[in-house]
Amino acid sequence: MARTFIPRPLRGWVLPAALLAAWWLATRWGWTTSPLLVPPEKVWATAVEQVTSGKLAAALGASLRRDLIGFAIGSSAGLLFGALLGASRLADRLLGPSFHTLKQISLFAWIPLLSVWFGLGDAAKVAFLSLAAFFPVVLNTYEGIRSVPADLLEVARVLRFTRWQTWRHLILPSASPSIFAGVHLALIYAWLATLGAEYLLVSGQGIGNTMIDGREHFWMDLVLFGVIVVGLVGFALNWIASRIEARALAWRGRSVAQF
């Protein structure tokens, strides 16, 4: 078996480091003369200017604020609606067909309607992000509740569990891996939708608007800086969500008798 001398915590940085080295060499040795690929040191100078001037903090703060508000609204509504569909067959028959039809509509197809209803400001962007977070949470909550084994529900009846005990000790622990997966996806989708909303609803401030400014003035160093920031923030959000999910579901390694 092949052995590597790269420490495990650093292995994920191998590809980014290789790409950075190739980027630097391409601009340093003149392998490309395209104005679309500016030197890394110019992007670094732009990064320093954006940070020291406070522009990055303002833009990123605006984007993250919208992202977290939309994520909170969409995931909360998704949890409630998904639990309703999963727990009630009547609600599933009445509301399920409409929901499964709406989920087939492309997320960006809602932009024209939301812009008419809410304008081009933060309200429309938050509504768009809420939709991005809503659908994955509903689907995963619904599937998680519906996948609870019937045998376990029968045991709960034999033990004369109340409805609250059944939900607390059986349904929620059984469905929680699927629910957390949906919330994790919602956080990622909301961040991706944040950039889409800022591109299509250009009013206001945000990291997407920073990239738009760079594109319109052909400041490729600013565009590349924005791309790097977006990637790093997405990585950080995914890492935080993974750690929270792992800690919240740590009970899966213990005996079910403890519940």
PyMOL commands that set and color helices and strands:
alter all, ss='L'
color gray80, all
select helices_A, chain A and resi 8-28+40-52+55-87+89-102+107-118+122-146+150-158+163-200+207-216+220-248+250-253+256-258
alter helices_A, ss='H'
color red, helices_A
deselect
rebuild
show_as cartoon
